[in-house]
Amino acid sequence: MPTVLRQDGYDIVIYLNDHVPAHVHAFEGGGEAKIHLDPVVVTQVWNMKQQVAQRAKRIVAENREFLLQKWKEIHGG
C-alpha cells in the first residue's frame, strides 16, 4: 500500500490490489476515509470525524489529477 501523498498530517494511500472505481484511502489520527477520484466523493469513513474526512476530501480534490495519474501507474489504464 504505497503512500502517494502526505499533506497536513494525512497519508493518502493507493492499495496495490484494489478495485475500480479509482479511489484512495486517507489516513489521519487512526482514522480512515475512502475517497473516490471521479467524482471526488467520500464513500466510507472509519474512526474519523466528519470534519476530518471533509478536510481529506479537499486535499484529494486539490491533488486529483496527480492522484488519478498515480492510480493509473499502479493499476494500469
VMD Tcl script that builds the backbone (N, CA, C; Angstrom):
set m [mol new atoms 231]
animate dup $m
set s [atomselect $m all]
$s set {name element resname resid chain x y z} {
  {N N MET 1 A 0.837 -1.178 0.000}
  {CA C MET 1 A 0.000 0.000 0.000}
  {C C MET 1 A 0.879 1.236 0.000}
  {N N PRO 2 A 1.247 1.702 -1.157}
  {CA C PRO 2 A 2.126 2.864 -1.217}
  {C C PRO 2 A 1.418 4.162 -0.821}
  {N N THR 3 A 2.081 4.925 0.031}
  {CA C THR 3 A 1.625 6.273 0.334}
  {C C THR 3 A 2.059 7.149 -0.827}
  {N N VAL 4 A 1.106 7.750 -1.512}
  {CA C VAL 4 A 1.420 8.538 -2.701}
  {C C VAL 4 A 1.429 10.039 -2.417}
  {N N LEU 5 A 0.911 10.426 -1.240}
  {CA C LEU 5 A 0.885 11.842 -0.892}
  {C C LEU 5 A 0.807 11.972 0.622}
  {N N ARG 6 A 1.586 12.895 1.148}
  {CA C ARG 6 A 1.480 13.267 2.566}
  {C C ARG 6 A 1.260 14.764 2.612}
  {N N GLN 7 A 0.169 15.170 3.282}
  {CA C GLN 7 A -0.139 16.593 3.353}
  {C C GLN 7 A -0.955 16.874 4.598}
  {N N ASP 8 A -0.553 17.894 5.353}
  {CA C ASP 8 A -1.307 18.365 6.520}
  {C C ASP 8 A -1.651 17.256 7.507}
  {N N GLY 9 A -0.756 16.301 7.695}
  {CA C GLY 9 A -0.985 15.220 8.647}
  {C C GLY 9 A -1.753 14.034 8.091}
  {N N TYR 10 A -2.119 14.079 6.824}
  {CA C TYR 10 A -2.837 12.988 6.163}
  {C C TYR 10 A -1.871 12.173 5.309}
  {N N ASP 11 A -2.036 10.869 5.343}
  {CA C ASP 11 A -1.356 9.966 4.414}
  {C C ASP 11 A -2.397 9.508 3.409}
  {N N ILE 12 A -2.142 9.752 2.136}
  {CA C ILE 12 A -3.044 9.346 1.071}
  {C C ILE 12 A -2.431 8.129 0.400}
  {N N VAL 13 A -3.178 7.024 0.407}
  {CA C VAL 13 A -2.667 5.713 0.024}
  {C C VAL 13 A -3.492 5.131 -1.115}
  {N N ILE 14 A -2.811 4.428 -2.016}
  {CA C ILE 14 A -3.487 3.620 -3.030}
  {C C ILE 14 A -3.041 2.180 -2.811}
  {N N TYR 15 A -3.993 1.295 -2.553}
  {CA C TYR 15 A -3.664 -0.114 -2.360}
  {C C TYR 15 A -3.281 -0.755 -3.689}
  {N N LEU 16 A -2.286 -1.623 -3.654}
  {CA C LEU 16 A -1.798 -2.280 -4.866}
  {C C LEU 16 A -2.831 -3.226 -5.464}
  {N N ASN 17 A -3.580 -3.903 -4.641}
  {CA C ASN 17 A -4.522 -4.932 -5.091}
  {C C ASN 17 A -5.962 -4.440 -5.050}
  {N N ASP 18 A -6.187 -3.159 -5.289}
  {CA C ASP 18 A -7.523 -2.593 -5.095}
  {C C ASP 18 A -8.372 -2.698 -6.363}
  {N N HIS 19 A -9.564 -2.226 -6.290}
  {CA C HIS 19 A -10.585 -2.387 -7.332}
  {C C HIS 19 A -11.002 -1.020 -7.862}
  {N N VAL 20 A -11.654 -1.036 -9.022}
  {CA C VAL 20 A -12.241 0.188 -9.560}
  {C C VAL 20 A -13.571 0.447 -8.848}
  {N N PRO 21 A -14.046 1.660 -8.819}
  {CA C PRO 21 A -13.506 2.835 -9.468}
  {C C PRO 21 A -12.268 3.364 -8.756}
  {N N ALA 22 A -11.543 4.226 -9.477}
  {CA C ALA 22 A -10.317 4.808 -8.916}
  {C C ALA 22 A -10.635 5.534 -7.613}
  {N N HIS 23 A -9.875 5.212 -6.581}
  {CA C HIS 23 A -10.086 5.839 -5.280}
  {C C HIS 23 A -8.806 5.764 -4.455}
  {N N VAL 24 A -8.791 6.512 -3.373}
  {CA C VAL 24 A -7.675 6.500 -2.431}
  {C C VAL 24 A -8.227 6.281 -1.033}
  {N N HIS 25 A -7.308 5.988 -0.133}
  {CA C HIS 25 A -7.627 5.882 1.286}
  {C C HIS 25 A -6.818 6.957 1.996}
  {N N ALA 26 A -7.499 7.789 2.777}
  {CA C ALA 26 A -6.848 8.859 3.522}
  {C C ALA 26 A -6.807 8.470 4.996}
  {N N PHE 27 A -5.613 8.516 5.574}
  {CA C PHE 27 A -5.410 8.161 6.975}
  {C C PHE 27 A -4.987 9.388 7.766}
  {N N GLU 28 A -5.568 9.542 8.957}
  {CA C GLU 28 A -5.187 10.628 9.848}
  {C C GLU 28 A -5.642 10.263 11.249}
  {N N GLY 29 A -4.717 10.353 12.202}
  {CA C GLY 29 A -5.066 10.148 13.604}
  {C C GLY 29 A -5.761 8.843 13.919}
  {N N GLY 30 A -5.416 7.760 13.241}
  {CA C GLY 30 A -6.033 6.471 13.494}
  {C C GLY 30 A -7.322 6.236 12.730}
  {N N GLY 31 A -7.790 7.247 12.008}
  {CA C GLY 31 A -8.996 7.096 11.211}
  {C C GLY 31 A -8.672 6.922 9.742}
  {N N GLU 32 A -9.691 6.534 8.980}
  {CA C GLU 32 A -9.520 6.286 7.554}
  {C C GLU 32 A -10.778 6.721 6.810}
  {N N ALA 33 A -10.564 7.302 5.627}
  {CA C ALA 33 A -11.665 7.637 4.736}
  {C C ALA 33 A -11.342 7.114 3.347}
  {N N LYS 34 A -12.311 6.497 2.713}
  {CA C LYS 34 A -12.182 6.054 1.323}
  {C C LYS 34 A -12.805 7.139 0.453}
  {N N ILE 35 A -12.022 7.613 -0.536}
  {CA C ILE 35 A -12.460 8.747 -1.347}
  {C C ILE 35 A -12.304 8.411 -2.819}
  {N N HIS 36 A -13.409 8.428 -3.549}
  {CA C HIS 36 A -13.368 8.209 -4.999}
  {C C HIS 36 A -12.766 9.439 -5.676}
  {N N LEU 37 A -12.135 9.212 -6.831}
  {CA C LEU 37 A -11.445 10.288 -7.534}
  {C C LEU 37 A -12.254 10.907 -8.668}
  {N N ASP 38 A -13.277 10.236 -9.165}
  {CA C ASP 38 A -14.030 10.772 -10.295}
  {C C ASP 38 A -15.490 10.378 -10.213}
  {N N PRO 39 A -16.334 11.193 -9.574}
  {CA C PRO 39 A -16.028 12.479 -8.954}
  {C C PRO 39 A -15.423 12.277 -7.569}
  {N N VAL 40 A -14.850 13.338 -7.030}
  {CA C VAL 40 A -14.258 13.268 -5.690}
  {C C VAL 40 A -15.387 13.252 -4.672}
  {N N VAL 41 A -15.525 12.115 -4.005}
  {CA C VAL 41 A -16.584 11.952 -3.008}
  {C C VAL 41 A -16.119 10.962 -1.946}
  {N N VAL 42 A -16.410 11.281 -0.693}
  {CA C VAL 42 A -16.109 10.371 0.413}
  {C C VAL 42 A -17.171 9.285 0.407}
  {N N THR 43 A -16.726 8.023 0.306}
  {CA C THR 43 A -17.690 6.925 0.232}
  {C C THR 43 A -17.789 6.125 1.522}
  {N N GLN 44 A -16.715 6.091 2.301}
  {CA C GLN 44 A -16.743 5.374 3.583}
  {C C GLN 44 A -15.791 6.055 4.552}
  {N N VAL 45 A -16.129 5.979 5.836}
  {CA C VAL 45 A -15.300 6.576 6.883}
  {C C VAL 45 A -15.240 5.605 8.054}
  {N N TRP 46 A -14.037 5.408 8.582}
  {CA C TRP 46 A -13.829 4.565 9.761}
  {C C TRP 46 A -13.051 5.360 10.807}
  {N N ASN 47 A -13.628 5.499 12.005}
  {CA C ASN 47 A -12.955 6.120 13.147}
  {C C ASN 47 A -12.410 7.516 12.830}
  {N N MET 48 A -13.170 8.299 12.077}
  {CA C MET 48 A -12.737 9.632 11.687}
  {C C MET 48 A -13.948 10.563 11.769}
  {N N LYS 49 A -13.770 11.715 12.394}
  {CA C LYS 49 A -14.851 12.698 12.458}
  {C C LYS 49 A -15.141 13.233 11.065}
  {N N GLN 50 A -16.379 13.636 10.868}
  {CA C GLN 50 A -16.815 14.107 9.554}
  {C C GLN 50 A -15.984 15.288 9.058}
  {N N GLN 51 A -15.657 16.225 9.945}
  {CA C GLN 51 A -14.873 17.387 9.517}
  {C C GLN 51 A -13.470 16.986 9.098}
  {N N VAL 52 A -12.914 15.960 9.710}
  {CA C VAL 52 A -11.592 15.461 9.334}
  {C C VAL 52 A -11.680 14.777 7.971}
  {N N ALA 53 A -12.753 14.031 7.743}
  {CA C ALA 53 A -12.956 13.384 6.442}
  {C C ALA 53 A -13.158 14.431 5.349}
  {N N GLN 54 A -13.845 15.509 5.654}
  {CA C GLN 54 A -14.055 16.562 4.655}
  {C C GLN 54 A -12.754 17.283 4.312}
  {N N ARG 55 A -11.869 17.433 5.293}
  {CA C ARG 55 A -10.550 18.015 5.008}
  {C C ARG 55 A -9.767 17.073 4.096}
  {N N ALA 56 A -9.858 15.774 4.338}
  {CA C ALA 56 A -9.203 14.787 3.470}
  {C C ALA 56 A -9.755 14.902 2.052}
  {N N LYS 57 A -11.064 15.078 1.939}
  {CA C LYS 57 A -11.691 15.233 0.623}
  {C C LYS 57 A -11.137 16.460 -0.093}
  {N N ARG 58 A -10.967 17.568 0.620}
  {CA C ARG 58 A -10.424 18.776 -0.001}
  {C C ARG 58 A -8.994 18.548 -0.490}
  {N N ILE 59 A -8.192 17.851 0.309}
  {CA C ILE 59 A -6.816 17.546 -0.096}
  {C C ILE 59 A -6.822 16.693 -1.355}
  {N N VAL 60 A -7.686 15.694 -1.378}
  {CA C VAL 60 A -7.786 14.823 -2.562}
  {C C VAL 60 A -8.246 15.631 -3.771}
  {N N ALA 61 A -9.236 16.494 -3.593}
  {CA C ALA 61 A -9.726 17.306 -4.710}
  {C C ALA 61 A -8.624 18.212 -5.259}
  {N N GLU 62 A -7.837 18.802 -4.368}
  {CA C GLU 62 A -6.746 19.683 -4.784}
  {C C GLU 62 A -5.660 18.935 -5.556}
  {N N ASN 63 A -5.540 17.642 -5.312}
  {CA C ASN 63 A -4.481 16.826 -5.915}
  {C C ASN 63 A -5.044 15.751 -6.841}
  {N N ARG 64 A -6.273 15.941 -7.294}
  {CA C ARG 64 A -6.988 14.915 -8.051}
  {C C ARG 64 A -6.230 14.423 -9.274}
  {N N GLU 65 A -5.734 15.302 -10.107}
  {CA C GLU 65 A -5.045 14.890 -11.332}
  {C C GLU 65 A -3.801 14.057 -11.008}
  {N N PHE 66 A -3.031 14.499 -10.026}
  {CA C PHE 66 A -1.846 13.751 -9.586}
  {C C PHE 66 A -2.251 12.364 -9.093}
  {N N LEU 67 A -3.308 12.286 -8.289}
  {CA C LEU 67 A -3.740 11.005 -7.725}
  {C C LEU 67 A -4.302 10.074 -8.794}
  {N N LEU 68 A -5.025 10.629 -9.762}
  {CA C LEU 68 A -5.503 9.801 -10.876}
  {C C LEU 68 A -4.328 9.229 -11.672}
  {N N GLN 69 A -3.292 10.039 -11.869}
  {CA C GLN 69 A -2.107 9.544 -12.575}
  {C C GLN 69 A -1.441 8.423 -11.789}
  {N N LYS 70 A -1.336 8.583 -10.484}
  {CA C LYS 70 A -0.752 7.531 -9.639}
  {C C LYS 70 A -1.586 6.260 -9.704}
  {N N TRP 71 A -2.932 6.406 -9.683}
  {CA C TRP 71 A -3.822 5.247 -9.792}
  {C C TRP 71 A -3.524 4.501 -11.092}
  {N N LYS 72 A -3.412 5.246 -12.195}
  {CA C LYS 72 A -3.141 4.630 -13.489}
  {C C LYS 72 A -1.779 3.946 -13.523}
  {N N GLU 73 A -0.768 4.553 -12.904}
  {CA C GLU 73 A 0.555 3.941 -12.836}
  {C C GLU 73 A 0.512 2.620 -12.068}
  {N N ILE 74 A -0.254 2.573 -11.011}
  {CA C ILE 74 A -0.313 1.378 -10.158}
  {C C ILE 74 A -1.228 0.310 -10.752}
  {N N HIS 75 A -2.370 0.720 -11.304}
  {CA C HIS 75 A -3.387 -0.246 -11.750}
  {C C HIS 75 A -3.536 -0.353 -13.265}
  {N N GLY 76 A -2.835 0.484 -13.997}
  {CA C GLY 76 A -2.963 0.464 -15.447}
  {C C GLY 76 A -4.150 1.291 -15.904}
  {N N GLY 77 A -4.202 1.531 -17.193}
  {CA C GLY 77 A -5.323 2.263 -17.764}
  {C C GLY 77 A -5.049 3.701 -17.870}
}
mol reanalyze $m
mol bondsrecalc $m
mol representation Tube
mol addrep $m
